[in-house]
Amino acid sequence: MHSQFLSGLSGGAPSRLLAGLLFSFFLGSVQGDAVEVIELGSNWIITNQNGTLKIPNQTLPSGIYSAFGPEVLDSFNDIYLRWLSYDNWTYSNSFQFDVDHYKGGHVNLTFHGIDTVAEIRLNHELLGRTDNMFVRYSFDVTSLLQSENVLEVEIQSPVAAARLRAQVLDYLGKSVPPDCPPKDYNGECHMNMLRKMQASFSWDWGPAAPSVGIWKPVELEIYEVAVIRDVDVDITRNRTHWNMHIRCYLDAVGKKDFYGRLILYTVELLDLPVIVDAYATKSISHLAPVIEFDQAVPIEKVETWWPNGYGEQKLYPLHFTLKAWRGDSPELRAKTKSHKSLRVGFRTVELVERPAPDGLGNTFLFKVNGVEMFMKGSNYIPSHILPEQQTEDQISHILHSAKEANMNMLRVWGGGVYESDYFYELADKLGLFIWQDMMFACAMYPVGDEFLASVREEVRQNAKRLSHHPSVAIFVTNNENEAALVQNWYGTAYDQGRFSSEYRELYLANVIHELKLISHNSRPDPLVSSPSNGKASEQDNYISANPQDNHYGDVHFYDYLKDAWDPAIFPRPRFSSEYGFQSFPGAYAWQRSKNDDDDLLTLLHHRQHHPLGNTPVIALVERHLPLPLPEDENYVNGLIYLSQIAQAMATKVETELYRSLRDTPHNTMGALYWQLNDVWVAPSWSGIDFYGNWKILHYWARDFLAPISIVALYDKPTDSLNISLICDQLKVDTQGLNVVANVHLWSQLLPHSFTTWPVTLRPNGVQYDKIIPINDILKGEYNRRNAFLELQLRRDQDVISKTYYFPSSLRSAIGMEDPELEYEIASRYCLTTGDVVRNSISISIKIKRPAAFVYLELLKPYRYTLSENGFMQTAPMHVVYLTFDASSCARLLRKSDLRVLTVNDFMP
């Protein structure tokens, strides 16, 4: 499409000043011509069906659990408050509207998110029905608005609505499994019947809290012709320029085509605004209103966007102004001008699936700005099980925690929600790539006409909203549904032909078809499922005999029956997008979540939804660590603490294995462990608990995902350690590098034997350093039970990275005794910024013998971080730094407000 610079302006600083003045003029010269938005965010009344429950003065976002059962995540209330989801609810709002003032204007009533099955009435007139919490619904209310108005949203019980839909399909002989979750989930049935957060009906890590409410804004939009709803920017690069292929998606009113003039302001990239005036004389179709054009930017004007750890995340603001009209020209004060602002990053992403080095299958790796990168990170679930309570503060903390742990990719899992604009904007800023599942997980789904129409709208709206973000690396249509179908997880084998046909109809003919709307030259084509065989799935029409083939695509791996500290049990895949092990949140988190009269162990068992219960956790702990007997007083605290060590070590070993396989014939190029965060206090795979406090796993992740890491993996057949040096940096100084291998006795402080040798690093790769037989290290007075090994990667005397190897289980270690640990609060410092006081506290820890996996826990309701946790202390004195934000300076914090544990404490 034709675009041109504003004529009569030259480049340089004066033109940038003039462009800014023009920008102000276009925004402010005629206020009356701007599209107007009135938020209906307050004064809502919520009433149940029979009128026995009513609560006034509610604000949006809102949900019935937040309004009537805010303690749903405490004690056993996930069961006791379930009745809330069985009732039907009405949201009503009385508001005034100046009919005379807005006479002649068009008014849309827009709901950005209703959860989920609802009827909407304005002044007792039915506007329409909703059935998808991920879809924006708009209604023309121009002729219905009065001076005094009553808006009513009647929302059905999601449990009843899902059951009814399932019953209809059963009657037609087209049931869609699974009917119900496993009994251990304490969940609700038929989640797959509704387009809502699938996890709200329960999951193996989360409660059933089937939400009902208005979880996004409700607005009156007043305009004459059209508004800019979304903008997609497909960025590509040639030898001299970056090109922005821009698509502005509009929402239009009426049934007539219209005209428009679009102006793009991007003062950091172009000295002058850009006018797109092709549609000033050529009409825009009201059926599919979009303005599409290209804009080139010289390469020298652009700083490239890089993921975390590889460079800066430069973002460029783009501001669009649309003037739309019908007829010969716009009326001066008609509400025809709308605006949209966003930020873009200039980068390219490829998914490389070429013949693999081992000659078996294909690679599966991401190439960013021409650089092949190992993707390391985790899987993100919703920040709260109640969608209306997913706050920017929670999201910010979780994503910043991911960046601090050196992650560069998060997988937004398909059983949650399409996250908020804030989430993706923050991911852009932090350099966190997003693997974006569409919201289908662990189920078969209906393929009726109404369901598919709703899905198509869902995909269109969310894909157009998200696509411009540089952080969005790839779209995937579902989580584990191909594997579930092929492996008969839900008993579909009896009618495999029907379910295979329905699978292809949903994901290929509908979801993938709609995703093509936002296909980018600088982003890989969508994947159909995860796990899958990637592009090799095409030859099987996307239902492969083994979607978990290690030689193709991505895999999900869990094995709870073997020793998860043994690297030999794990696969050698191309990319592992899910793996992990459970642990329990800290004891104080449980204390905050339970009632005073609740038995902690009973609550823990209630919230353990895994069909195998606590058995895998206990079995792994007992293999390696001194778990007290169930009748012992310290059993529960011991189980909680030791479970976190077991989880951290299992995830560390598996992640380090995948990272170390990068430059082998296996060519593993991604490791995203399950899972990053939690939705309540419960046994789960998370590294960050519900309150935002890091488990031992996340502290360790900061080290085992570090840009430069030393890895020591035990090889049982040769009884030796394989030493690998991993470097993600594209350029690295290799001067003065050496490895120091320290041998420690469990009975004495400081190492008593050491070996050192010079090493080098391979930029953006793995240096396979050496293989060390265990018997060459442990000899003489050192044996497998009385000693352990510490390996440090150093530059001269500075430690860059370190790791430990324990040749026997810690529970059978000889010489591990009471370390006589003492700790003191050594110093306090408070810094006030606005209403927040940052508390910084140093804690000195003194020991007389080695202390294994020293663990600190703050027994106050703060979200805090420590400089390290779950660490080995082999020196007489060590200082740990504690930080947290509060409303005041915590000058009265005492030693008793801290819990300090070591494995030594539980030795018999």
C-alpha positions, 0 to 999 in steps of 0.5 A: 500500500502507498505510504509517504512522509509528510511533505515539506519537512527535512531530516535532523533535529529540527524535523524531530521537533516539528514531528513532535509538535505535529504529534501533539497537534494531531492528538489534541487539536480537535478533542471532540473528534476522538473516539471516547471510551466510558468504563463501567468498572464500578458499582456492580451488584452480584446476586445469586439465582434465588436472591439469597446472596447479594453484594453491592459496590463491586468493582471490576475485575470481579469473580464470585469467589473473590466476592463471596469466598476470598478464602477459597485457597485456605484450609480445605475451602476448595471443597467447602466453598465449591457450592459457589460454582454450582449456583447461577449469578447475575452481575448488574450495573445501573448507570447514567448516560447523556443521550443528548450529548452523544446524539448521532454517535454510535455506541458499542458495549464491549466486554473484554472478558466474561467467564464464561456462559452468560446472557447479557441484557440492557434495559431488559433487552437481550443483547446476546450470549457469551460462551468463551472467556477468551473472547471480546464481545461487542454489542451495538447499544446505540438505540437502547441507551437511555438516561438511566440504564440497567445492565445485567449479565446472567452467568450460568454455573460453569459446572452445570453448563459443562455437564449439560453440554456433555449430556447432549453429546452423550445422547448423540453418541459423540461423547468427548473424553475425559469425562472427569479428572482423576479422583485425587484431583478433587475436581469437577467434570467436563472441563473440555466442554467450555472455553474457559481456563481448563485448570479451573476445574482442577489439575494435579497441581491446582484446586478446583475453583470453577470461576464465574465473573467479569474478569476484564473491563466493560466499556462503552465505546463511542465512535462514528465509523471505526476504531483501531483494535489491534496492530500486527507488525511483521519485521524482516531484514535484508542487507540494508534495511529492516522492514515492518509489514504493518496490519492495523485491524479495525472494528467498524460499525454499520454495513457500509464501506468507509475511508480512512487516513492512518498516521504512524509516529515513530520518532526513534526510527523515522524523523517524520511521521508516515501518512498512509493515505491510500484509503482516503480515496479507496474504500475499506471493506466493512466486512474485513476492515484492515489497513496494511502497508510496509515501512522500511527502516535503515539498519543503522537506525536500529538496535537489535532486540536480543533474548536475556543473556545475549544482549539488550532488549531495545524496544521502539514505540509506534503510535498510530492515529486513524481518522475514519469517515464515510462520504466525501470527507470527515465531519469536523467534530465527528468521533472518528479518530482512534489511537493505538500505541505499542512497542516493537523489537527488531529480531528474527527467529527461526526454528531449524529442523535439519537432518540431525548430527547423529543421522537420526531424525531432525534437529529442533533448535531456535536461531535468533538473529542468525545465532543458534541458541539453547533455550533454557527456562520453565513452564508458566501457569496462571499467576492465580487460579482466579483470573480476576486476581491475576495482578501486575505485581504477581506477574512482575515478580514471577517474570523478574524471578525468571530473568534473575534465574538466567532463563530466556524462554517461558512456555505459557501452558495451554490449560491456563489463559492467554495472558494480559498485555502487561505480561507480554510487554514485560516479557519484551522488556526482560528478554524472555521468549514466550512459547505460546500454547493455545488454550487446549490441554490434556483432553479431546474437544468437541467439533460442533459448529458453534464450538468451532466458531467460538474457537476461531474467534478466540484464536483470531482475537488473541493471535492478533493481540499478541503477534507483534511482541518480539517475545512471542517466539512460537505458537502451538495449538495444544498441550499433549493432545496428540500424545493423549490420542495416540497413547489412548490416555482417555480411552479413545481407541474404541473409536480412533477414526472419529477422534483422529478426524475431530483432532485434525478438524479442530487444530488443522482446519480451524486453529492453524487456519486462523493462526495463518492470519498472523504468520510472520516471516520472522517467526516459525510456523505454528506447531500443532502439538507439544510434544510432537515430532515437529515438521516430521509430523506432517507426513503423518498428517500430524498424528504420529505413532510416537509423538515423543520420539527423541529424534524429532521435535520436543518431548515431555518426560516424567519418570517417578519410579527411578532415581531422579538424581541419576542422569542415566534415566533421562532421555537424549532428546532434541528439545525437552519442553516439560520435565520435573519433580515435585516438592512441598512449599516451605513450612511457613507457607503452609502455616499461612494457608491453614487454619489453626486447628488443621492438621498439617499432614492431613492438609498436605495429603488433601492437596496432593493431587498426583495419582501416585500421592506422595510416594514418588517424593518420599521414595526419592528423599529416602534414597538420598536423604535422612527422612525422619520416621512418620511418628517422629516430631520433626517428620513433617518439617523434615519431609518439606525441607528434604523434598525441596532438596530432592526436587532441586537436585533432580531438576539440576541433574536433568537440566545439566544433562540437556545443556551438556548434550548441546554439541553432541550428536544428540544436539539437545537445544532446549530445556524448559522444566515444569513448572515455574510458579504455583496457584496455591500452597500445595505439593507441586513441581514449582520452583516459586511458591504461591506467595512468590517465595523461591524454593530451593529449586529456583535458587539453584536454577540461578546457578545451573542456568547461568551463562557459564556453568561447570557440570559434573555428571556421573557415568555409572558404566565407567564409574567416572565424572564427565566434566563439561564447561558450558558457555552461552556467551557469544564472546568470552575471555578464556584467559586465566581459566582453571578448574579446581577439584576440592575433596571435602571430608564430612567431618572437617571444614575446608577442603583437605585435598585439591587438584587443579588444571587449566581449561578453556571455554567454547563461545556459545557451546560446550567444552567437553573437558575431561573424564575423571575416574572416581577412584582417581579422586577418592583414595587413601583416607577419602572414600565414597561415604566419608567425602564429597567433591566440589568442582570450581571453574575459576578465572585466576582466583575468582570463582565463576561457577561451582558444582558438587558431586556426592558419591554416596547417599547423604543419609549414609554419609560417615562423619556428618554430624551436628555442625553446631550452627549459630546465626546472627542478624549482623546488620540491617538497612532500610531504603524508602522509595515512595510507599515501599521500604526495602529491608536489607538484612545480613545474616552471619552463619557460623559452623564447626563442621560442614553443613549440608544444604543450609536452608533459611526461611523467613517466618513473616508474611513477606515476599523475600529473596536470599542471596542464596539458599540450600547451599553447602557451607564448608567454611567456618563463617558465611554471610547470607543477605535477605531482602524484602519490601514492606510498609515500614522498616522491620527493625524488630526482626529477631533471630526467632523470625528465621528458621535455619535447617541443615541435612545434618539436623536429621541424621540419626 
